[in-house]
Amino acid sequence: MLFMMLVKASKNSEAGKLPSVELMEEMKKYNEKLVKAGVRVLAKGLHPTSNAIRLSFPKPGEKPVMTEGPFTDTKDLIAGFILIDVNSREEAIEWAMQMPDPQGYGEGQIELRQVFE
C-alpha cells in the first residue's frame, strides 16, 4: 500500500528558511531508517510557492487560468513529501509518528494520505 506523508508548509518554509543543522541531521537519520526498512519510495522537499504556478479550471472545457505565486494561505500548502510502500494503514501511521517535527519551529504538520493504486 502506498502512502504519502505530506509535510505541510509554514511561514518559515514559505520564507525559504531552512531547518536547523540538527533537524536536517534528524531527518537524514529518519530517511535512512525508512530506506533500511525498505519502505521509502521517494522523498523530496519543495521550493516555496514564490516560485510556483497554480492552474485553476473555473469553466469546464476552457483553458485553465494561471496564477503565479507566492500563495499566502500556508495551511493549504505543501513543503515536501515522503512516499512509502507499507503493508497497512497502521504501519504507515507508525512511520509517520516517528518523523521529527519537519519544520523544527513548532509549526510542523504532516498529512498522511493513501495513494490510489
N, C-alpha and C positions, 0 to 999 in steps of 0.2 A: 504494500500500500504506500502510495506516495503522499507525503505531507509537506507543505511549505510553511516554514516558520518565517513570517513576515515581520521584520523589525520596523516598527513604526518610527516615523521621523519626529524630530523635536526642534525646538528653536535653535539649539546648538548644532544639530546636524544640518539644518537648513542654512545656517550661517557658515557652514563649511568647517566648523570647529571639530577637529578630530578628537577621539577619546584619548585619555592619558596613556602613556607608555605602559603602565601597569595593566590597564584594561586591555590594551592591544595584546599583551602577553597572555592574559587570561583567556581572551577569545581565541588566540592561536592554539593554546592548550586544549580548549573545548573542541575546536575544529579537528585537531589531531586525534582526539578521543573518538569523535564521530567517524573519522576515516579508519582508525584502527578497528572499530567495531563493524566496519563495512556497511554503514548506513548512509553516509553522506554521498549525495549525488553531485551537488553543486552548491557553492556558497559565494555570494558577491555582495559588495556594498554598492550603493547607487550615488551618483553625484547629486548635489542639491537641485531643487526644482528651478533655480535660477538659470540652469542650462537645459530645462525641459520644454517640451512642446506637448500640448494637450489637444487632442482631436475630439470634437463632440459632433453628434449626429442629430440635430434638432428636428430635421424634416426628412422623413423616410424617402429614400430614392434620390436625395440631393447630395451634393458634395458636402463633406464634413467642414466644420468651422474650426480653424486653427487658432489656438491661443498660446502665446509664449509665456513661460514662467518668469519670475517666481510665482508660486501659488501660496497664498497666505494661511490657509487653514491647515496647520500641521497635523491635526488629529486624523486627517484623511490621507496623509502622505506616507510613503514607504521609503525608508533609508537603506534597506538591504534585505536579503533573504538567504535562507538555507533550505535546500531541498533535500529531504531524507526519504529513504526507502525502508520501511519498517513492516513488521508483521501485524500490527494492530494500532488502533487509536490510542490505547492505553500506553503502548511503547512510545508513540510519538509524543504524548504528554510527558512521559518520563524524561525523554531527551530535552524537550522544551524547558522543563523545570530545572534542568541542570545548567542552562545557559546563564552566563553572568549578565548583569544589567547591561544591555547593549549600548546604552547611551553613557552610562557612568556618572550621570549628574542627577540621579534620582528621577530621571524622565523616561527611563526605559519602559518599553511596552512591546510585547510580542503577540502577534495574532497567529494562531495555528489553524491552517486550512488544509483539508484533504483535496488532492488533485483528482479530477476525473480521469479514469483510465479507459 
